[in-house]
C-alpha cells in the first residue's frame, strides 16, 4: 500500500474518493492527515510541542 501512495498524487487521491462517494467530512480528515501532518507527544500527562512531518506520507 505504501508503494501505491508513493506513486499517486494527493489530487488524484482526492478525485478517487470523490468518485466513490466518500463522505466529504472523511475526505477532509484524510487529507488533513496526509497533506499537513503534525504530531504532539503526550508523556505522563505532559503535552510537548507540535512536530511537523517533513518527509511525506509513511
mmCIF file of the N, C-alpha and C atoms, coordinates in Angstrom:
data_MODEL
# 
_entry.id   MODEL 
# 
loop_
_atom_site.group_PDB 
_atom_site.id 
_atom_site.type_symbol 
_atom_site.label_atom_id 
_atom_site.label_alt_id 
_atom_site.label_comp_id 
_atom_site.label_asym_id 
_atom_site.label_entity_id 
_atom_site.label_seq_id 
_atom_site.pdbx_PDB_ins_code 
_atom_site.Cartn_x 
_atom_site.Cartn_y 
_atom_site.Cartn_z 
_atom_site.occupancy 
_atom_site.B_iso_or_equiv 
_atom_site.pdbx_formal_charge 
_atom_site.auth_seq_id 
_atom_site.auth_comp_id 
_atom_site.auth_asym_id 
_atom_site.auth_atom_id 
_atom_site.pdbx_PDB_model_num 
ATOM 1   N N  . UNK A 1 1  ? 0.824   -1.187 0.000  1.00 0.00 ? 1  UNK A N  1 
ATOM 2   C CA . UNK A 1 1  ? 0.000   0.000  0.000  1.00 0.00 ? 1  UNK A CA 1 
ATOM 3   C C  . UNK A 1 1  ? 0.869   1.252  0.000  1.00 0.00 ? 1  UNK A C  1 
ATOM 4   N N  . UNK A 1 2  ? 1.988   1.198  0.681  1.00 0.00 ? 2  UNK A N  1 
ATOM 5   C CA . UNK A 1 2  ? 2.883   2.349  0.716  1.00 0.00 ? 2  UNK A CA 1 
ATOM 6   C C  . UNK A 1 2  ? 3.352   2.706  -0.687 1.00 0.00 ? 2  UNK A C  1 
ATOM 7   N N  . UNK A 1 3  ? 3.681   1.713  -1.487 1.00 0.00 ? 3  UNK A N  1 
ATOM 8   C CA . UNK A 1 3  ? 4.143   1.981  -2.844 1.00 0.00 ? 3  UNK A CA 1 
ATOM 9   C C  . UNK A 1 3  ? 3.042   2.604  -3.693 1.00 0.00 ? 3  UNK A C  1 
ATOM 10  N N  . UNK A 1 4  ? 1.805   2.207  -3.477 1.00 0.00 ? 4  UNK A N  1 
ATOM 11  C CA . UNK A 1 4  ? 0.698   2.798  -4.232 1.00 0.00 ? 4  UNK A CA 1 
ATOM 12  C C  . UNK A 1 4  ? 0.577   4.282  -3.921 1.00 0.00 ? 4  UNK A C  1 
ATOM 13  N N  . UNK A 1 5  ? 0.698   4.645  -2.658 1.00 0.00 ? 5  UNK A N  1 
ATOM 14  C CA . UNK A 1 5  ? 0.615   6.052  -2.291 1.00 0.00 ? 5  UNK A CA 1 
ATOM 15  C C  . UNK A 1 5  ? 1.830   6.844  -2.782 1.00 0.00 ? 5  UNK A C  1 
ATOM 16  N N  . UNK A 1 6  ? 2.988   6.193  -2.836 1.00 0.00 ? 6  UNK A N  1 
ATOM 17  C CA . UNK A 1 6  ? 4.178   6.884  -3.305 1.00 0.00 ? 6  UNK A CA 1 
ATOM 18  C C  . UNK A 1 6  ? 4.034   7.333  -4.757 1.00 0.00 ? 6  UNK A C  1 
ATOM 19  N N  . UNK A 1 7  ? 3.285   6.587  -5.547 1.00 0.00 ? 7  UNK A N  1 
ATOM 20  C CA . UNK A 1 7  ? 3.167   6.925  -6.964 1.00 0.00 ? 7  UNK A CA 1 
ATOM 21  C C  . UNK A 1 7  ? 1.885   7.687  -7.295 1.00 0.00 ? 7  UNK A C  1 
ATOM 22  N N  . UNK A 1 8  ? 1.076   8.005  -6.293 1.00 0.00 ? 8  UNK A N  1 
ATOM 23  C CA . UNK A 1 8  ? -0.190  8.696  -6.520 1.00 0.00 ? 8  UNK A CA 1 
ATOM 24  C C  . UNK A 1 8  ? -0.120  10.105 -5.949 1.00 0.00 ? 8  UNK A C  1 
ATOM 25  N N  . UNK A 1 9  ? -0.517  11.084 -6.731 1.00 0.00 ? 9  UNK A N  1 
ATOM 26  C CA . UNK A 1 9  ? -0.566  12.453 -6.233 1.00 0.00 ? 9  UNK A CA 1 
ATOM 27  C C  . UNK A 1 9  ? -1.757  12.645 -5.309 1.00 0.00 ? 9  UNK A C  1 
ATOM 28  N N  . UNK A 1 10 ? -1.679  13.635 -4.441 1.00 0.00 ? 10 UNK A N  1 
ATOM 29  C CA . UNK A 1 10 ? -2.756  13.865 -3.484 1.00 0.00 ? 10 UNK A CA 1 
ATOM 30  C C  . UNK A 1 10 ? -4.035  14.294 -4.190 1.00 0.00 ? 10 UNK A C  1 
ATOM 31  N N  . UNK A 1 11 ? -3.920  15.039 -5.280 1.00 0.00 ? 11 UNK A N  1 
ATOM 32  C CA . UNK A 1 11 ? -5.107  15.437 -6.030 1.00 0.00 ? 11 UNK A CA 1 
ATOM 33  C C  . UNK A 1 11 ? -5.805  14.205 -6.608 1.00 0.00 ? 11 UNK A C  1 
ATOM 34  N N  . UNK A 1 12 ? -5.030  13.245 -7.090 1.00 0.00 ? 12 UNK A N  1 
ATOM 35  C CA . UNK A 1 12 ? -5.607  12.009 -7.620 1.00 0.00 ? 12 UNK A CA 1 
ATOM 36  C C  . UNK A 1 12 ? -6.294  11.221 -6.509 1.00 0.00 ? 12 UNK A C  1 
ATOM 37  N N  . UNK A 1 13 ? -5.695  11.182 -5.332 1.00 0.00 ? 13 UNK A N  1 
ATOM 38  C CA . UNK A 1 13 ? -6.304  10.503 -4.186 1.00 0.00 ? 13 UNK A CA 1 
ATOM 39  C C  . UNK A 1 13 ? -7.652  11.139 -3.860 1.00 0.00 ? 13 UNK A C  1 
ATOM 40  N N  . UNK A 1 14 ? -7.700  12.447 -3.880 1.00 0.00 ? 14 UNK A N  1 
ATOM 41  C CA . UNK A 1 14 ? -8.948  13.184 -3.620 1.00 0.00 ? 14 UNK A CA 1 
ATOM 42  C C  . UNK A 1 14 ? -10.014 12.834 -4.660 1.00 0.00 ? 14 UNK A C  1 
ATOM 43  N N  . UNK A 1 15 ? -9.624  12.812 -5.932 1.00 0.00 ? 15 UNK A N  1 
ATOM 44  C CA . UNK A 1 15 ? -10.572 12.520 -7.003 1.00 0.00 ? 15 UNK A CA 1 
ATOM 45  C C  . UNK A 1 15 ? -11.119 11.098 -6.904 1.00 0.00 ? 15 UNK A C  1 
ATOM 46  N N  . UNK A 1 16 ? -10.286 10.150 -6.519 1.00 0.00 ? 16 UNK A N  1 
ATOM 47  C CA . UNK A 1 16 ? -10.746 8.766  -6.356 1.00 0.00 ? 16 UNK A CA 1 
ATOM 48  C C  . UNK A 1 16 ? -11.793 8.684  -5.250 1.00 0.00 ? 16 UNK A C  1 
ATOM 49  N N  . UNK A 1 17 ? -11.550 9.348  -4.144 1.00 0.00 ? 17 UNK A N  1 
ATOM 50  C CA . UNK A 1 17 ? -12.516 9.325  -3.044 1.00 0.00 ? 17 UNK A CA 1 
ATOM 51  C C  . UNK A 1 17 ? -13.819 10.019 -3.430 1.00 0.00 ? 17 UNK A C  1 
ATOM 52  N N  . UNK A 1 18 ? -13.730 11.100 -4.178 1.00 0.00 ? 18 UNK A N  1 
ATOM 53  C CA . UNK A 1 18 ? -14.937 11.783 -4.655 1.00 0.00 ? 18 UNK A CA 1 
ATOM 54  C C  . UNK A 1 18 ? -15.707 10.876 -5.608 1.00 0.00 ? 18 UNK A C  1 
ATOM 55  N N  . UNK A 1 19 ? -14.991 10.203 -6.498 1.00 0.00 ? 19 UNK A N  1 
ATOM 56  C CA . UNK A 1 19 ? -15.624 9.306  -7.468 1.00 0.00 ? 19 UNK A CA 1 
ATOM 57  C C  . UNK A 1 19 ? -16.413 8.191  -6.770 1.00 0.00 ? 19 UNK A C  1 
ATOM 58  N N  . UNK A 1 20 ? -15.881 7.661  -5.675 1.00 0.00 ? 20 UNK A N  1 
ATOM 59  C CA . UNK A 1 20 ? -16.549 6.576  -4.958 1.00 0.00 ? 20 UNK A CA 1 
ATOM 60  C C  . UNK A 1 20 ? -17.471 7.087  -3.849 1.00 0.00 ? 20 UNK A C  1 
ATOM 61  N N  . UNK A 1 21 ? -17.776 8.380  -3.878 1.00 0.00 ? 21 UNK A N  1 
ATOM 62  C CA . UNK A 1 21 ? -18.762 8.998  -2.976 1.00 0.00 ? 21 UNK A CA 1 
ATOM 63  C C  . UNK A 1 21 ? -18.443 8.844  -1.490 1.00 0.00 ? 21 UNK A C  1 
ATOM 64  N N  . UNK A 1 22 ? -17.172 8.989  -1.139 1.00 0.00 ? 22 UNK A N  1 
ATOM 65  C CA . UNK A 1 22 ? -16.833 9.017  0.278  1.00 0.00 ? 22 UNK A CA 1 
ATOM 66  C C  . UNK A 1 22 ? -17.402 10.304 0.877  1.00 0.00 ? 22 UNK A C  1 
ATOM 67  N N  . UNK A 1 23 ? -17.810 10.277 2.130  1.00 0.00 ? 23 UNK A N  1 
ATOM 68  C CA . UNK A 1 23 ? -18.332 11.498 2.763  1.00 0.00 ? 23 UNK A CA 1 
ATOM 69  C C  . UNK A 1 23 ? -17.276 12.607 2.780  1.00 0.00 ? 23 UNK A C  1 
ATOM 70  N N  . UNK A 1 24 ? -17.706 13.820 2.567  1.00 0.00 ? 24 UNK A N  1 
ATOM 71  C CA . UNK A 1 24 ? -16.766 14.947 2.486  1.00 0.00 ? 24 UNK A CA 1 
ATOM 72  C C  . UNK A 1 24 ? -16.022 15.153 3.807  1.00 0.00 ? 24 UNK A C  1 
ATOM 73  N N  . UNK A 1 25 ? -16.677 14.903 4.922  1.00 0.00 ? 25 UNK A N  1 
ATOM 74  C CA . UNK A 1 25 ? -16.010 15.050 6.226  1.00 0.00 ? 25 UNK A CA 1 
ATOM 75  C C  . UNK A 1 25 ? -14.848 14.066 6.348  1.00 0.00 ? 25 UNK A C  1 
ATOM 76  N N  . UNK A 1 26 ? -15.056 12.822 5.907  1.00 0.00 ? 26 UNK A N  1 
ATOM 77  C CA . UNK A 1 26 ? -13.995 11.823 5.927  1.00 0.00 ? 26 UNK A CA 1 
ATOM 78  C C  . UNK A 1 26 ? -12.845 12.244 5.024  1.00 0.00 ? 26 UNK A C  1 
ATOM 79  N N  . UNK A 1 27 ? -13.178 12.730 3.830  1.00 0.00 ? 27 UNK A N  1 
ATOM 80  C CA . UNK A 1 27 ? -12.146 13.163 2.889  1.00 0.00 ? 27 UNK A CA 1 
ATOM 81  C C  . UNK A 1 27 ? -11.334 14.314 3.459  1.00 0.00 ? 27 UNK A C  1 
ATOM 82  N N  . UNK A 1 28 ? -11.998 15.263 4.105  1.00 0.00 ? 28 UNK A N  1 
ATOM 83  C CA . UNK A 1 28 ? -11.284 16.387 4.732  1.00 0.00 ? 28 UNK A CA 1 
ATOM 84  C C  . UNK A 1 28 ? -10.332 15.902 5.821  1.00 0.00 ? 28 UNK A C  1 
ATOM 85  N N  . UNK A 1 29 ? -10.796 14.975 6.655  1.00 0.00 ? 29 UNK A N  1 
ATOM 86  C CA . UNK A 1 29 ? -9.937  14.438 7.722  1.00 0.00 ? 29 UNK A CA 1 
ATOM 87  C C  . UNK A 1 29 ? -8.740  13.684 7.148  1.00 0.00 ? 29 UNK A C  1 
ATOM 88  N N  . UNK A 1 30 ? -8.993  12.882 6.115  1.00 0.00 ? 30 UNK A N  1 
ATOM 89  C CA . UNK A 1 30 ? -7.918  12.120 5.483  1.00 0.00 ? 30 UNK A CA 1 
ATOM 90  C C  . UNK A 1 30 ? -6.858  13.043 4.898  1.00 0.00 ? 30 UNK A C  1 
ATOM 91  N N  . UNK A 1 31 ? -7.287  14.041 4.147  1.00 0.00 ? 31 UNK A N  1 
ATOM 92  C CA . UNK A 1 31 ? -6.335  14.949 3.512  1.00 0.00 ? 31 UNK A CA 1 
ATOM 93  C C  . UNK A 1 31 ? -5.588  15.796 4.537  1.00 0.00 ? 31 UNK A C  1 
ATOM 94  N N  . UNK A 1 32 ? -6.233  16.149 5.639  1.00 0.00 ? 32 UNK A N  1 
ATOM 95  C CA . UNK A 1 32 ? -5.530  16.868 6.703  1.00 0.00 ? 32 UNK A CA 1 
ATOM 96  C C  . UNK A 1 32 ? -4.409  16.021 7.287  1.00 0.00 ? 32 UNK A C  1 
ATOM 97  N N  . UNK A 1 33 ? -4.621  14.711 7.344  1.00 0.00 ? 33 UNK A N  1 
ATOM 98  C CA . UNK A 1 33 ? -3.595  13.809 7.884  1.00 0.00 ? 33 UNK A CA 1 
ATOM 99  C C  . UNK A 1 33 ? -2.405  13.651 6.948  1.00 0.00 ? 33 UNK A C  1 
ATOM 100 N N  . UNK A 1 34 ? -2.637  13.697 5.644  1.00 0.00 ? 34 UNK A N  1 
ATOM 101 C CA . UNK A 1 34 ? -1.544  13.429 4.712  1.00 0.00 ? 34 UNK A CA 1 
ATOM 102 C C  . UNK A 1 34 ? -0.927  14.686 4.104  1.00 0.00 ? 34 UNK A C  1 
ATOM 103 N N  . UNK A 1 35 ? -1.667  15.786 4.042  1.00 0.00 ? 35 UNK A N  1 
ATOM 104 C CA . UNK A 1 35 ? -1.125  16.993 3.411  1.00 0.00 ? 35 UNK A CA 1 
ATOM 105 C C  . UNK A 1 35 ? -0.304  17.851 4.364  1.00 0.00 ? 35 UNK A C  1 
ATOM 106 N N  . UNK A 1 36 ? -0.711  17.928 5.603  1.00 0.00 ? 36 UNK A N  1 
ATOM 107 C CA . UNK A 1 36 ? -0.020  18.794 6.560  1.00 0.00 ? 36 UNK A CA 1 
ATOM 108 C C  . UNK A 1 36 ? 0.020   18.120 7.934  1.00 0.00 ? 36 UNK A C  1 
ATOM 109 N N  . UNK A 1 37 ? 0.696   16.963 8.036  1.00 0.00 ? 37 UNK A N  1 
ATOM 110 C CA . UNK A 1 37 ? 0.653   16.232 9.302  1.00 0.00 ? 37 UNK A CA 1 
ATOM 111 C C  . UNK A 1 37 ? 1.463   16.911 10.409 1.00 0.00 ? 37 UNK A C  1 
ATOM 112 N N  . UNK A 1 38 ? 0.875   16.939 11.591 1.00 0.00 ? 38 UNK A N  1 
ATOM 113 C CA . UNK A 1 38 ? 1.536   17.460 12.782 1.00 0.00 ? 38 UNK A CA 1 
ATOM 114 C C  . UNK A 1 38 ? 1.256   16.488 13.913 1.00 0.00 ? 38 UNK A C  1 
ATOM 115 N N  . UNK A 1 39 ? 2.235   16.331 14.788 1.00 0.00 ? 39 UNK A N  1 
ATOM 116 C CA . UNK A 1 39 ? 2.124   15.400 15.895 1.00 0.00 ? 39 UNK A CA 1 
ATOM 117 C C  . UNK A 1 39 ? 2.472   16.109 17.185 1.00 0.00 ? 39 UNK A C  1 
ATOM 118 N N  . UNK A 1 40 ? 1.844   15.678 18.255 1.00 0.00 ? 40 UNK A N  1 
ATOM 119 C CA . UNK A 1 40 ? 2.145   16.219 19.574 1.00 0.00 ? 40 UNK A CA 1 
ATOM 120 C C  . UNK A 1 40 ? 2.257   15.042 20.533 1.00 0.00 ? 40 UNK A C  1 
ATOM 121 N N  . UNK A 1 41 ? 3.368   14.957 21.240 1.00 0.00 ? 41 UNK A N  1 
ATOM 122 C CA . UNK A 1 41 ? 3.568   13.878 22.201 1.00 0.00 ? 41 UNK A CA 1 
ATOM 123 C C  . UNK A 1 41 ? 2.925   14.231 23.539 1.00 0.00 ? 41 UNK A C  1 
ATOM 124 N N  . UNK A 1 42 ? 2.364   13.219 24.161 1.00 0.00 ? 42 UNK A N  1 
ATOM 125 C CA . UNK A 1 42 ? 1.806   13.356 25.493 1.00 0.00 ? 42 UNK A CA 1 
ATOM 126 C C  . UNK A 1 42 ? 2.446   12.268 26.349 1.00 0.00 ? 42 UNK A C  1 
ATOM 127 N N  . UNK A 1 43 ? 3.337   12.682 27.252 1.00 0.00 ? 43 UNK A N  1 
ATOM 128 C CA . UNK A 1 43 ? 4.060   11.741 28.098 1.00 0.00 ? 43 UNK A CA 1 
ATOM 129 C C  . UNK A 1 43 ? 3.796   12.105 29.555 1.00 0.00 ? 43 UNK A C  1 
ATOM 130 N N  . UNK A 1 44 ? 3.285   11.130 30.299 1.00 0.00 ? 44 UNK A N  1 
ATOM 131 C CA . UNK A 1 44 ? 2.941   11.355 31.712 1.00 0.00 ? 44 UNK A CA 1 
ATOM 132 C C  . UNK A 1 44 ? 2.057   12.586 31.891 1.00 0.00 ? 44 UNK A C  1 
ATOM 133 N N  . UNK A 1 45 ? 1.078   12.697 31.012 1.00 0.00 ? 45 UNK A N  1 
ATOM 134 C CA . UNK A 1 45 ? 0.099   13.798 31.011 1.00 0.00 ? 45 UNK A CA 1 
ATOM 135 C C  . UNK A 1 45 ? 0.712   15.168 30.738 1.00 0.00 ? 45 UNK A C  1 
ATOM 136 N N  . UNK A 1 46 ? 1.930   15.196 30.247 1.00 0.00 ? 46 UNK A N  1 
ATOM 137 C CA . UNK A 1 46 ? 2.556   16.465 29.901 1.00 0.00 ? 46 UNK A CA 1 
ATOM 138 C C  . UNK A 1 46 ? 2.601   16.573 28.379 1.00 0.00 ? 46 UNK A C  1 
ATOM 139 N N  . UNK A 1 47 ? 2.046   17.650 27.858 1.00 0.00 ? 47 UNK A N  1 
ATOM 140 C CA . UNK A 1 47 ? 1.980   17.864 26.415 1.00 0.00 ? 47 UNK A CA 1 
ATOM 141 C C  . UNK A 1 47 ? 3.241   18.579 25.940 1.00 0.00 ? 47 UNK A C  1 
ATOM 142 N N  . UNK A 1 48 ? 3.838   18.050 24.875 1.00 0.00 ? 48 UNK A N  1 
ATOM 143 C CA . UNK A 1 48 ? 5.048   18.635 24.309 1.00 0.00 ? 48 UNK A CA 1 
ATOM 144 C C  . UNK A 1 48 ? 4.716   19.435 23.057 1.00 0.00 ? 48 UNK A C  1 
ATOM 145 N N  . UNK A 1 49 ? 5.683   20.138 22.517 1.00 0.00 ? 49 UNK A N  1 
ATOM 146 C CA . UNK A 1 49 ? 5.477   20.980 21.333 1.00 0.00 ? 49 UNK A CA 1 
ATOM 147 C C  . UNK A 1 49 ? 5.064   20.150 20.119 1.00 0.00 ? 49 UNK A C  1 
ATOM 148 N N  . UNK A 1 50 ? 4.400   20.817 19.176 1.00 0.00 ? 50 UNK A N  1 
ATOM 149 C CA . UNK A 1 50 ? 3.975   20.178 17.937 1.00 0.00 ? 50 UNK A CA 1 
ATOM 150 C C  . UNK A 1 50 ? 5.188   19.906 17.044 1.00 0.00 ? 50 UNK A C  1 
ATOM 151 N N  . UNK A 1 51 ? 5.164   18.768 16.387 1.00 0.00 ? 51 UNK A N  1 
ATOM 152 C CA . UNK A 1 51 ? 6.218   18.369 15.452 1.00 0.00 ? 51 UNK A CA 1 
ATOM 153 C C  . UNK A 1 51 ? 5.590   18.279 14.063 1.00 0.00 ? 51 UNK A C  1 
ATOM 154 N N  . UNK A 1 52 ? 6.168   18.970 13.105 1.00 0.00 ? 52 UNK A N  1 
ATOM 155 C CA . UNK A 1 52 ? 5.651   18.914 11.731 1.00 0.00 ? 52 UNK A CA 1 
ATOM 156 C C  . UNK A 1 52 ? 6.407   17.848 10.949 1.00 0.00 ? 52 UNK A C  1 
ATOM 157 N N  . UNK A 1 53 ? 5.644   16.945 10.322 1.00 0.00 ? 53 UNK A N  1 
ATOM 158 C CA . UNK A 1 53 ? 6.263   15.911 9.477  1.00 0.00 ? 53 UNK A CA 1 
ATOM 159 C C  . UNK A 1 53 ? 6.721   16.545 8.174  1.00 0.00 ? 53 UNK A C  1 
ATOM 160 N N  . UNK A 1 54 ? 7.935   16.246 7.772  1.00 0.00 ? 54 UNK A N  1 
ATOM 161 C CA . UNK A 1 54 ? 8.508   16.867 6.574  1.00 0.00 ? 54 UNK A CA 1 
ATOM 162 C C  . UNK A 1 54 ? 8.837   15.881 5.467  1.00 0.00 ? 54 UNK A C  1 
ATOM 163 N N  . UNK A 1 55 ? 8.796   14.586 5.753  1.00 0.00 ? 55 UNK A N  1 
ATOM 164 C CA . UNK A 1 55 ? 9.270   13.629 4.755  1.00 0.00 ? 55 UNK A CA 1 
ATOM 165 C C  . UNK A 1 55 ? 8.154   12.954 3.956  1.00 0.00 ? 55 UNK A C  1 
ATOM 166 N N  . UNK A 1 56 ? 6.927   13.429 4.049  1.00 0.00 ? 56 UNK A N  1 
ATOM 167 C CA . UNK A 1 56 ? 5.840   12.861 3.255  1.00 0.00 ? 56 UNK A CA 1 
ATOM 168 C C  . UNK A 1 56 ? 5.113   11.747 3.970  1.00 0.00 ? 56 UNK A C  1 
ATOM 169 N N  . UNK A 1 57 ? 4.230   11.123 3.253  1.00 0.00 ? 57 UNK A N  1 
ATOM 170 C CA . UNK A 1 57 ? 3.380   10.068 3.802  1.00 0.00 ? 57 UNK A CA 1 
ATOM 171 C C  . UNK A 1 57 ? 4.168   8.803  4.046  1.00 0.00 ? 57 UNK A C  1 
ATOM 172 N N  . UNK A 1 58 ? 3.958   8.183  5.204  1.00 0.00 ? 58 UNK A N  1 
ATOM 173 C CA . UNK A 1 58 ? 4.609   6.914  5.525  1.00 0.00 ? 58 UNK A CA 1 
ATOM 174 C C  . UNK A 1 58 ? 3.605   5.972  6.115  1.00 0.00 ? 58 UNK A C  1 
# 
